[in-house]
Amino acid sequence: MKQFKVTLVAFILLIGSFARADEGMWFLMFIDRLNQRDMQKMGLQLTAEEIYSINNHSLKDAIVQFNGGCTAEVISKDGLLLTNHHCGYDAIAELSTPETNYLKNGYWAPSKKEELKPQSLYVRFFVRMDDVSKRILAKVNAGMTEAEREKAINQEIALIEKENNEGGKYTVSVRSFFQGNEFYYFVYQDYKDVRLVGTPPESVGKYGGDTDNWEWPRHTGDFSMFRVYADANGNPADYSTSNVPLKPKRHLKVNISGVQENDFAMILGYPGRTNRWMPAGGIEQNVKFAYPAWVEGSKTGMDAMKKYMDQSDAVNLIYASKYAGVANYWKNRQGMIDALSKFQTAKLKAEQEAKFNKWANKAENKAKYGNIVATINNYYKLTNEKSRHDNYLQQLLRTSAFGTIARTLGRQLSGYATADAAKQVEMRPEIEATIKAFFQEMYLLAEKDILKAQLALYATKSIGYTIAPSVSKIGSDYDKYVNSLFALSLFTSEEKLMAFLDLPSEGMVTNDPIYVLSNDLILHLSSKSDEIAKAQNDYQASFRLLVEGLRESKMAPIQYPDANSTLRLTYGKVRSLPADKRNDAKVNFYTTMDGLVKKYKAGDAEFDLPARMLEMHKNKDYGQYADNKGYMPVCFLTDNDITGGNSGSPVLNGKGELIGLAFDGNIEAMAGDVIFDDKLQRTINVDIRYVLWLIEKFSGAKHIVDEMNVIK
């Protein structure tokens, strides 16, 4: 613990010099020593113990990770969950059919009996965390290769996880921080019976579509609601009609008194990934090589999907979630290119690294740090073209249902074919279910076009690095090649695959033309030359030393660990952006229903609105949710530091009461995952008053609002 205490002392000394109030994604266990006093000056009225406690119920008990990729919060004593519409999108689409299209039309369960269970959906409650840096780092030494180091660390991690899971009751995850210089373990409890309670129609929950995504001013009702169920004793249980709503340790109160500029605001959630220690060479590689390929590959897949989605409601439901996910990162990565280029982020990092290199080559530092900047730069120079190639190939694998089939259904069928008869009987029901799900989740005509377009793009644009052998043999007629694949493959026919289960043969799988292509693409993506493998080993060691050295030399302003899908707190204020003529609000930190209706375009896929909403707006039928100035609030801005994974996170006032729901960032500060911009970076939140208005007034689901503790 001595090493840990030294680190804390360093944090405390540095925090006043470097950290801004709105910057940082902080561990909850450090709040009392690092952030509490600063937060209280800004308006926090809670103690650190009320936010994070192991022995008592605290705010952290109301925050869950939603299905592994978003955040949600518990807002009633009966396990009611609030998250974003786009976080629930996949589950809502799965539960929808062309005849009962909940995604398009919305849905509100009249009672708990009508709440709908998706096939696979879970939430994760955070129990506790602790520091195991000293224990793990004692198992490694400077003479190890990266592979040896990783093996030793993983062995110790396995022991720590076993020691803390209480016989399987908990999920335990040990995570690396500061590029492998610190380690913490996290204990979670997972609940798998999670049911849809309600969602607004897509025209509300996704209002503005791709056009408004990452933009301000925003008018999106980005929320959906679910409920956690447990067994009679409150323990996690598989879905059963005998399960009951979970009685949570803590749920959030909901405050509808409204927000004002400079009000204190904090957000708890599970930010996915930031890279604020990324070297200059990595930023330049992303801007010039990786991200342009990502953007082009994403758009190619999106265009092929959209062609068929526009032709049929049924096909639209099949691809709605995949398309939304691809589109989200397509615009994000283009925004990253623009922002990182505009603010010359790579140049700023290079200047910092040049200063560090001088410090690193002082006599007392040279043995440990002297070569690390050169080693890092060499790695990026060597892998620039590979990064472009890999991103084209990754988007092919991501958008094509057949891209990774060798590692999914193909692997299952191969295992089935080599199993004995008794094992096959055991395996068959699961494989049959996988086959049926596979064909329910794709449309063959669309998949043909996706694969043709992506193969052509990959083969012609990955010019600086050798493409996969199977693709290099295609020639230029991708239509003919893919048509042949589809005609000859088992994997394009549900009937053929079901017949295969009666007469299985491993060769039929491993020699299948789509399997061969998929396997070759995956193997090629993961392959690397001996030169690159050595450079990667040296890079990983050097990057870890760079972070250690930047902290030791006090040249880095970053005093918090990068996001990695662990629970964090960020705090700041409600804060406007400069005046914008596109926003009808008097101060540019909020939007209103007046602005929402001004964007309305009848029949437009992105800006249509239900007739009932237009009528209610005309009549100013806002009920208790109108602002005291008379307008109906929709969204507002804070300067909290968030990233992907924070979608659905609660925005809380100084008392820990729910005032909004985080759902986006602004494109002007899209470089935020790499470098924080204290002038421009904002979090876009849906106002909780708009959420409750949509539930009670617009949707007539007052019984849902009645579950909550609403404070006026």
C-alpha positions in Angstrom: 0.0 0.0 0.0 3.0 2.4 0.4 3.4 2.7 -3.3 -0.3 3.4 -3.7 -0.1 6.2 -1.0 2.8 7.8 -2.7 0.7 7.9 -5.9 -2.2 9.5 -4.1 0.1 12.2 -2.6 1.4 12.9 -6.1 -2.2 13.2 -7.4 -3.2 15.6 -4.6 -0.1 17.8 -5.2 -0.7 17.9 -8.9 -4.5 18.2 -9.1 -4.6 21.9 -8.3 -2.0 22.7 -10.9 -3.3 20.7 -13.8 -6.8 19.4 -13.6 -9.8 21.5 -14.6 -13.1 21.0 -12.8 -14.8 19.7 -15.9 -12.0 17.4 -17.0 -11.5 13.8 -15.7 -13.2 10.5 -15.4 -12.6 9.7 -11.8 -12.6 6.5 -9.7 -15.3 6.6 -7.1 -13.1 5.2 -4.4 -10.8 8.3 -4.6 -13.4 11.0 -4.4 -13.0 11.7 -0.7 -9.3 12.4 -1.1 -9.1 13.9 -4.6 -12.3 15.6 -5.6 -14.8 16.0 -2.8 -13.7 19.5 -1.7 -13.6 20.8 -5.2 -17.0 19.3 -6.0 -18.5 20.8 -2.8 -17.3 24.3 -3.8 -19.2 23.8 -7.1 -22.4 22.7 -5.5 -22.2 19.1 -4.4 -24.2 18.5 -1.2 -23.4 14.8 -0.8 -20.5 13.3 1.1 -18.0 10.9 -0.6 -19.6 8.1 1.5 -23.0 8.8 0.0 -21.6 8.5 -3.5 -19.4 5.4 -2.9 -19.5 3.1 0.0 -18.7 -0.6 0.5 -20.5 -1.0 3.8 -23.6 1.1 3.2 -26.0 1.8 0.3 -24.7 4.6 -1.8 -25.3 6.4 -5.2 -23.2 3.8 -7.0 -25.8 1.1 -6.2 -28.3 2.9 -8.5 -25.9 2.9 -11.6 -25.6 -0.1 -13.8 -23.7 -1.1 -16.9 -26.4 -1.8 -19.6 -25.8 -4.8 -21.8 -22.0 -4.3 -21.7 -21.9 -1.1 -23.8 -24.0 1.6 -22.2 -25.1 2.9 -18.8 -28.5 2.9 -17.1 -29.9 4.0 -13.7 -32.5 2.6 -11.4 -35.3 5.1 -10.8 -37.9 3.2 -8.7 -38.1 0.8 -5.8 -39.3 -1.8 -8.3 -36.2 -2.0 -10.4 -37.3 0.5 -13.2 -34.3 1.4 -15.4 -33.8 4.4 -17.6 -31.3 4.5 -20.4 -30.9 5.9 -23.9 -33.2 4.9 -26.8 -30.1 4.0 -28.8 -28.9 1.8 -26.0 -32.1 -0.2 -26.0 -32.4 0.0 -29.8 -31.2 -3.6 -30.5 -33.6 -5.1 -27.9 -36.5 -3.0 -29.2 -35.8 -4.0 -32.8 -35.6 -7.6 -31.8 -39.0 -7.5 -30.1 -40.6 -5.8 -33.1 -42.2 -7.3 -36.2 -43.6 -5.5 -39.2 -47.1 -6.1 -37.7 -46.2 -4.9 -34.1 -43.4 -2.5 -34.8 -42.4 -1.1 -31.4 -39.3 0.5 -32.9 -41.4 2.6 -35.2 -44.5 3.2 -33.2 -43.3 3.0 -29.6 -44.6 0.9 -26.8 -45.6 1.3 -23.1 -46.5 -1.8 -21.1 -49.9 -1.3 -19.4 -48.7 -3.4 -16.5 -45.7 -5.4 -15.4 -47.3 -8.5 -17.0 -47.0 -6.9 -20.5 -43.3 -6.0 -20.1 -41.4 -7.7 -22.9 -38.3 -10.0 -22.5 -35.6 -9.8 -25.3 -33.6 -12.9 -25.8 -30.4 -11.6 -24.4 -30.1 -8.6 -22.2 -28.3 -8.0 -18.9 -27.3 -5.3 -16.5 -24.3 -5.2 -14.2 -24.3 -3.7 -10.7 -21.0 -2.5 -9.3 -20.2 -3.9 -5.8 -16.7 -2.7 -5.0 -13.1 -2.2 -6.2 -9.6 -2.2 -4.8 -6.0 -1.6 -5.8 -3.8 -4.7 -6.6 -1.0 -2.8 -8.4 1.7 -3.8 -5.9 0.7 -7.5 -5.9 0.6 -7.8 -9.7 3.7 -5.7 -10.5 5.7 -7.9 -8.1 5.2 -10.7 -10.6 7.0 -9.0 -13.5 10.5 -7.6 -14.2 12.2 -5.4 -16.8 13.8 -8.4 -18.4 10.6 -10.0 -19.5 9.3 -9.9 -23.1 5.8 -8.5 -23.4 4.4 -12.0 -23.9 6.1 -13.2 -20.7 4.9 -10.2 -18.8 1.3 -10.7 -20.0 1.4 -14.4 -19.0 2.6 -13.6 -15.5 0.0 -10.9 -15.1 -2.8 -13.0 -16.4 -1.9 -15.9 -14.0 -2.1 -13.5 -11.0 -5.3 -12.0 -12.3 -6.9 -15.4 -12.5 -6.0 -15.9 -8.8 -7.4 -12.5 -7.8 -10.6 -13.1 -9.7 -11.1 -16.5 -8.1 -10.4 -15.1 -4.6 -13.2 -12.5 -4.9 -16.0 -14.1 -6.9 -17.4 -15.9 -3.8 -17.9 -19.2 -5.6 -19.3 -17.7 -8.7 -21.8 -15.3 -7.1 -19.9 -12.3 -8.5 -18.1 -11.4 -11.7 -14.6 -10.1 -11.0 -12.6 -8.1 -13.5 -9.0 -7.0 -13.0 -8.1 -4.1 -15.3 -4.9 -2.3 -16.2 -4.6 1.5 -15.9 -2.0 4.0 -17.0 -0.8 1.7 -19.7 0.0 -1.2 -17.4 1.5 0.8 -14.5 -1.4 0.2 -12.1 -4.0 -2.5 -11.7 -7.4 -2.6 -9.9 -10.0 -5.3 -9.5 -13.8 -4.7 -9.8 -16.5 -6.8 -8.4 -19.9 -6.9 -10.1 -23.2 -8.7 -9.9 -25.1 -9.5 -13.2 -28.9 -9.7 -13.7 -30.0 -11.4 -16.9 -33.8 -11.0 -16.7 -34.3 -7.5 -18.0 -37.5 -6.6 -19.8 -38.7 -3.7 -22.0 -41.1 -1.4 -20.2 -41.4 1.3 -22.8 -40.0 3.4 -25.6 -41.1 6.4 -27.5 -41.6 6.0 -31.3 -38.4 6.1 -33.3 -39.3 9.5 -34.8 -38.9 10.9 -31.2 -36.2 8.6 -29.8 -34.0 9.0 -32.9 -35.2 12.5 -33.9 -32.6 14.1 -36.2 -31.1 10.8 -37.3 -27.6 10.9 -38.7 -27.9 14.5 -39.6 -28.2 15.7 -36.0 -25.9 13.0 -34.6 -23.0 14.6 -32.6 -24.5 18.0 -33.3 -25.9 20.9 -31.2 -28.6 22.2 -31.0 -30.3 18.9 -30.4 -33.9 17.9 -30.0 -33.8 14.1 -29.5 -35.9 12.2 -26.9 -33.2 9.6 -26.6 -34.5 7.4 -23.9 -36.0 4.0 -23.3 -37.1 2.1 -20.1 -36.5 -1.4 -18.8 -37.0 -3.3 -15.6 -34.7 -5.7 -13.7 -36.2 -8.9 -12.5 -34.8 -11.3 -9.8 -35.9 -14.4 -8.0 -38.0 -14.2 -4.8 -34.9 -13.6 -2.7 -33.6 -10.8 -4.9 -30.9 -12.9 -6.5 -30.0 -13.0 -10.2 -32.0 -15.6 -12.1 -32.7 -16.7 -15.7 -36.0 -15.5 -17.1 -39.0 -17.0 -15.5 -42.6 -15.9 -15.1 -42.2 -16.5 -11.4 -39.4 -13.8 -11.2 -40.3 -10.5 -9.5 -39.1 -6.9 -9.9 -35.8 -6.3 -8.2 -35.9 -4.3 -5.0 -32.7 -2.3 -5.5 -30.4 -1.1 -2.7 -30.7 2.4 -4.1 -32.8 4.2 -6.7 -32.5 7.8 -7.9 -35.0 10.5 -7.1 -36.1 12.6 -10.1 -36.0 16.4 -9.9 -38.2 18.4 -12.4 -37.5 21.9 -11.1 -35.3 22.5 -14.1 -31.7 23.5 -14.8 -29.9 26.9 -15.0 -26.6 27.8 -16.4 -23.7 27.1 -14.0 -25.7 24.6 -12.0 -23.6 21.8 -10.6 -23.9 18.6 -12.7 -22.2 15.2 -12.2 -22.4 12.1 -14.3 -21.8 8.5 -13.2 -21.4 5.9 -15.8 -19.2 3.4 -17.8 -17.2 5.4 -20.3 -15.8 3.0 -22.9 -12.5 4.1 -24.1 -10.3 7.2 -24.1 -6.7 7.5 -25.4 -5.4 10.6 -23.8 -1.9 9.2 -23.4 -1.7 8.3 -27.1 1.6 9.4 -28.6 1.9 11.8 -31.5 2.6 9.1 -34.0 -0.6 7.3 -33.0 -2.7 10.4 -33.5 -1.1 11.0 -36.9 -1.7 7.4 -37.9 -5.3 7.6 -37.0 -5.9 10.9 -38.9 -4.1 10.0 -42.1 -4.4 6.2 -42.4 -6.8 4.4 -40.0 -9.8 6.7 -39.6 -10.2 7.6 -43.3 -10.3 3.9 -44.1 -12.8 3.3 -41.3 -15.0 6.2 -42.6 -15.0 4.9 -46.2 -15.5 1.3 -45.2 -18.4 2.2 -42.9 -20.1 4.3 -45.6 -19.7 1.5 -48.1 -21.5 -1.0 -45.8 -24.2 1.6 -44.8 -25.0 2.4 -48.4 -25.5 -1.3 -49.3 -27.7 -1.8 -46.2 -29.8 1.3 -46.7 -30.7 0.4 -50.3 -32.7 -2.6 -49.0 -33.8 -1.1 -45.7 -35.7 1.6 -47.7 -37.6 -1.1 -49.6 -39.1 -3.0 -46.8 -40.1 -2.5 -43.1 -39.1 -6.1 -42.5 -35.6 -5.6 -43.9 -35.4 -2.3 -42.1 -35.9 -4.0 -38.8 -33.3 -6.6 -39.6 -30.6 -4.0 -40.2 -31.8 -1.1 -38.0 -29.5 -1.8 -35.1 -26.4 -2.7 -37.1 -26.9 0.3 -39.4 -27.3 2.7 -36.4 -24.1 1.4 -34.8 -22.0 1.6 -38.0 -23.4 5.1 -38.7 -22.6 6.4 -35.2 -18.9 5.6 -35.6 -18.8 6.6 -39.2 -19.7 10.2 -38.2 -17.6 10.0 -35.1 -14.5 9.0 -36.9 -14.9 11.7 -39.5 -15.4 14.2 -36.7 -12.2 12.9 -35.1 -10.3 13.5 -38.3 -11.6 17.0 -38.6 -11.1 18.0 -34.9 -7.6 16.4 -34.5 -6.5 18.1 -37.8 -8.0 21.5 -36.9 -6.4 21.6 -33.5 -3.1 20.1 -34.6 -3.2 17.6 -31.8 -0.4 15.5 -33.1 1.9 18.5 -33.3 1.1 19.4 -29.7 1.8 15.9 -28.6 5.0 15.8 -30.6 6.2 19.0 -28.8 5.4 17.4 -25.4 7.3 14.3 -26.4 10.3 16.4 -27.6 10.5 18.0 -24.2 10.2 14.6 -22.5 12.9 13.2 -24.7 15.3 15.8 -23.4 14.4 14.8 -19.8 14.6 11.1 -20.7 18.1 11.5 -22.1 19.6 13.1 -19.0 22.3 11.0 -17.5 20.1 9.9 -14.5 17.2 8.9 -16.8 18.7 7.6 -20.0 19.2 4.0 -19.1 15.4 3.6 -18.5 13.8 6.2 -20.8 16.4 7.2 -23.3 15.1 5.3 -26.4 11.4 5.1 -25.8 10.3 8.0 -28.0 12.4 6.8 -31.0 11.0 3.2 -30.5 7.4 4.4 -30.4 7.9 6.6 -33.6 9.5 3.6 -35.4 6.6 1.4 -34.6 4.0 3.9 -36.1 6.1 4.5 -39.2 6.3 0.7 -39.7 2.6 0.1 -39.2 0.9 3.1 -40.9 0.0 1.2 -44.0 -1.1 -1.8 -42.1 -3.4 0.3 -40.0 -5.1 1.5 -43.2 -5.4 -2.0 -44.5 -6.7 -3.3 -41.2 -9.5 -0.7 -41.0 -10.7 -1.5 -44.5 -10.8 -5.2 -43.6 -12.4 -4.6 -40.2 -15.3 -2.7 -41.7 -15.8 -5.6 -44.2 -15.9 -8.0 -41.2 -18.1 -5.7 -39.3 -20.8 -5.0 -41.9 -21.0 -8.4 -43.6 -22.9 -11.2 -41.9 -20.5 -13.7 -43.6 -17.2 -11.9 -42.8 -16.6 -13.7 -39.4 -18.6 -16.8 -40.0 -15.5 -19.0 -39.8 -15.3 -18.0 -36.1 -19.0 -18.2 -35.3 -21.4 -20.6 -37.0 -18.6 -22.2 -39.0 -16.7 -23.1 -35.8 -19.9 -24.6 -34.3 -20.6 -26.8 -37.3 -17.0 -27.9 -37.5 -17.1 -28.9 -33.8 -20.4 -30.7 -34.4 -19.0 -32.7 -37.3 -16.1 -34.0 -35.3 -18.1 -34.8 -32.2 -19.4 -38.3 -31.3 -23.1 -39.1 -31.8 -24.0 -38.5 -28.1 -22.3 -35.1 -28.2 -24.1 -34.2 -31.4 -27.4 -34.9 -29.9 -26.5 -32.5 -27.0 -25.2 -29.8 -29.4 -27.9 -29.9 -32.0 -30.6 -27.7 -30.4 -28.2 -24.8 -29.8 -26.8 -25.0 -33.3 -30.3 -25.1 -34.8 -31.2 -22.0 -32.8 -28.1 -20.3 -34.1 -28.9 -21.1 -37.7 -32.4 -19.8 -37.4 -31.2 -16.6 -35.7 -28.6 -16.1 -38.4 -31.1 -16.1 -41.1 -33.5 -14.0 -39.2 -30.8 -11.3 -38.7 -29.8 -10.9 -42.4 -31.2 -10.6 -45.9 -29.4 -12.5 -48.6 -29.8 -9.9 -51.4 -28.4 -7.2 -49.1 -25.6 -9.4 -47.9 -24.5 -10.0 -51.5 -24.2 -6.3 -52.2 -22.5 -5.6 -48.9 -19.8 -8.3 -49.6 -19.3 -7.3 -53.2 -18.9 -3.6 -52.3 -16.6 -4.3 -49.3 -14.4 -6.8 -51.2 -13.9 -4.3 -54.0 -13.1 -1.4 -51.7 -10.7 -3.5 -49.6 -8.9 -4.9 -52.6 -8.4 -1.6 -54.4 -7.8 0.8 -51.5 -5.4 -1.3 -49.2 -2.6 -0.4 -51.6 0.3 -0.1 -49.1 0.0 -3.5 -47.4 -0.5 -7.0 -48.8 -4.1 -8.0 -49.0 -5.5 -11.4 -48.0 -4.4 -14.2 -50.4 -8.0 -15.2 -51.2 -8.9 -11.7 -52.2 -5.8 -11.2 -54.3 -7.0 -14.1 -56.5 -10.4 -12.7 -57.2 -9.5 -10.4 -60.1 -11.8 -7.5 -60.9 -15.2 -9.2 -61.3 -16.6 -9.1 -57.7 -20.2 -9.7 -58.9 -19.2 -13.0 -60.5 -17.1 -14.0 -57.5 -19.7 -13.3 -54.8 -22.6 -14.8 -56.9 -20.5 -18.0 -57.2 -19.9 -18.0 -53.4 -23.5 -17.7 -52.6 -24.5 -20.4 -55.1 -22.0 -22.9 -53.8 -22.0 -22.3 -50.1 -23.8 -24.1 -47.3 -24.0 -20.9 -45.3 -26.4 -19.1 -47.7 -29.2 -21.7 -47.2 -31.0 -22.5 -44.0 -32.3 -25.7 -45.6 -28.7 -26.8 -46.5 -27.4 -26.2 -43.1 -30.3 -28.1 -41.4 -29.6 -31.0 -43.8 -25.9 -30.9 -42.9 -26.8 -31.6 -39.3 -28.3 -34.9 -40.4 -25.1 -35.9 -42.4 -22.3 -33.8 -41.0 -18.8 -33.7 -42.5 -16.0 -31.5 -41.3 -14.7 -31.1 -44.9 -18.0 -29.7 -46.1 -17.5 -26.9 -43.6 -13.7 -26.2 -43.9 -13.8 -26.4 -47.7 -17.0 -24.3 -48.0 -16.1 -21.3 -50.2 -17.6 -18.7 -47.8 -15.9 -20.4 -44.8 -12.5 -20.4 -46.7 -12.9 -16.7 -47.5 -13.9 -15.8 -43.9 -11.1 -17.8 -42.4 -8.5 -16.3 -44.7 -9.7 -12.7 -43.9 -9.6 -13.3 -40.2 -6.2 -15.0 -40.2 -4.7 -12.3 -42.4 -6.0 -9.5 -40.2 -4.3 -11.1 -37.1 -1.0 -12.0 -38.9 2.1 -9.9 -38.7 5.7 -10.1 -39.9 8.5 -10.9 -37.5 9.6 -7.3 -37.9 6.2 -5.9 -36.9 5.9 -8.4 -34.1 9.2 -7.3 -32.6 8.3 -3.6 -33.1 5.0 -4.2 -31.4 6.7 -5.8 -28.4 9.1 -2.9 -28.1 6.3 -0.4 -28.6 4.2 -1.9 -25.8 7.1 -1.7 -23.4 8.0 1.8 -24.5 4.5 3.1 -24.3 4.2 1.9 -20.7 7.5 3.6 -19.9 6.4 6.8 -21.6 3.4 7.0 -19.4 5.4 6.2 -16.3 8.0 8.8 -17.3 5.5 11.5 -18.1 4.0 11.0 -14.7 7.4 10.9 -13.0 8.6 14.0 -14.8 5.3 15.8 -14.1 5.1 16.8 -17.8 1.7 15.3 -18.3 -1.4 17.2 -17.1 -3.5 14.0 -16.9 -4.1 12.8 -13.4 -6.9 10.3 -14.0 -6.8 6.9 -15.8 -8.1 6.5 -19.3 -11.6 5.2 -19.6 -12.0 1.5 -20.1 -15.6 0.6 -19.3 -15.2 0.8 -15.6 -17.5 3.0 -13.4 -16.4 6.6 -13.3 -17.6 10.0 -12.0 -17.2 13.2 -13.9 -18.3 16.6 -12.6 -18.8 20.1 -13.9 -21.6 22.5 -14.6 -24.5 23.3 -16.9 -22.7 25.4 -19.5 -23.6 27.1 -22.8 -21.8 27.2 -26.0 -21.5 30.5 -27.9 -24.8 31.9 -29.3 -26.0 29.9 -32.3 -28.7 31.2 -34.7 -29.9 27.7 -35.2 -31.1 27.5 -31.6 -34.3 29.4 -30.6 -33.4 29.3 -26.9 -32.4 32.6 -25.3 -29.2 31.1 -23.9 -27.4 28.4 -25.9 -27.3 25.8 -23.1 -30.8 24.3 -23.8 -33.3 23.6 -26.5 -37.1 23.8 -26.6 -40.0 22.1 -28.3 -40.4 25.2 -30.4 -37.0 24.4 -32.0 -38.0 20.8 -32.3 -41.1 21.6 -34.3 -39.2 24.1 -36.5 -37.1 21.1 -37.7 -40.2 19.1 -38.5 -40.5 17.7 -42.1 -43.6 15.6 -42.8 -42.6 12.2 -44.1 -38.9 12.8 -43.6 -37.1 9.7 -42.2 -35.1 11.9 -39.8 -37.4 14.8 -39.0 -40.9 13.5 -39.0 -43.0 13.8 -35.8 -46.3 12.2 -34.6 -49.4 14.3 -35.3 -50.3 14.1 -31.6 -47.0 15.7 -30.6 -47.6 18.6 -33.0 -51.1 19.1 -31.7 -50.0 19.1 -28.1 -47.2 21.6 -28.8 -49.8 23.8 -30.6 -52.0 23.8 -27.5 -49.0 24.2 -25.1 -50.2 21.0 -23.4 -47.1 20.6 -21.3 -48.6 19.9 -17.8 -46.2 20.2 -14.9 -43.2 19.7 -17.1 -43.0 23.2 -18.7 -40.2 25.4 -17.6 -41.3 28.3 -15.3 -40.7 30.6 -18.3 -43.4 28.8 -20.3 -41.4 26.7 -22.8 -41.2 22.9 -23.0 -37.5 21.9 -22.5 -36.0 19.2 -24.6 -32.2 19.0 -24.1 -29.4 20.8 -22.3 -25.6 21.1 -22.2 -23.1 20.4 -19.5 -19.3 20.5 -19.6 -18.9 17.0 -18.2 -16.1 14.8 -19.5 -17.7 11.7 -21.1 -17.3 9.3 -24.0 -19.0 6.3 -25.6 -20.3 4.0 -22.9 -21.6 7.0 -21.0 -24.7 6.8 -23.2 -27.6 6.5 -20.8 -25.7 7.9 -17.8 -27.6 9.9 -15.3 -27.0 13.6 -15.0 -27.3 14.5 -11.3 -27.6 17.7 -9.4 -25.8 18.5 -6.1 -28.2 16.3 -4.1 -27.7 13.3 -6.4 -31.1 13.8 -8.0 -31.8 12.9 -11.6 -32.1 16.0 -13.9 -31.2 14.5 -17.3 -29.8 11.7 -19.3 -26.5 11.9 -21.2 -26.6 10.8 -24.8 -24.1 12.5 -27.0 -21.1 14.9 -27.4 -20.6 17.8 -29.7 -18.7 17.4 -33.0 -16.6 20.6 -32.4 -14.8 18.7 -29.6 -14.7 15.3 -31.2 -11.0 15.0 -30.4 -12.1 14.6 -26.8 -11.1 11.0 -26.6 -7.5 12.0 -27.2 -7.3 15.5 -25.8 -9.8 17.4 -23.6 -10.9 20.8 -24.8 -12.1 22.9 -21.8 -13.5 25.6 -24.1 -15.6 23.5 -26.5 -16.2 20.1 -25.0 -19.8 19.5 -24.0 -22.2 16.7 -23.0 -25.6 16.7 -24.7 -28.4 15.6 -22.3 -32.1 15.0 -22.7 -33.9 17.0 -20.0 -35.7 14.7 -17.5 -38.8 17.0 -17.9 -39.0 16.1 -21.6 -38.6 12.4 -20.7 -41.5 12.5 -18.2 -43.7 14.6 -20.5 -43.2 12.0 -23.2 -44.1 9.2 -20.8 -47.1 10.7 -19.0 -48.6 13.3 -21.3 -47.7 12.2 -24.8 -47.8 8.4 -24.3 -50.5 8.3 -21.5 -48.3 6.0 -19.3 -48.8 7.9 -16.1 -48.5 4.7 -14.1 -44.8 4.6 -15.0 -44.2 8.1 -13.7 -46.2 7.3 -10.5 -43.5 4.6 -9.7 -40.8 7.3 -9.4 -40.0 9.7 -6.6 -40.6 13.0 -8.4 -39.4 16.2 -6.8 -40.8 19.5 -8.0 
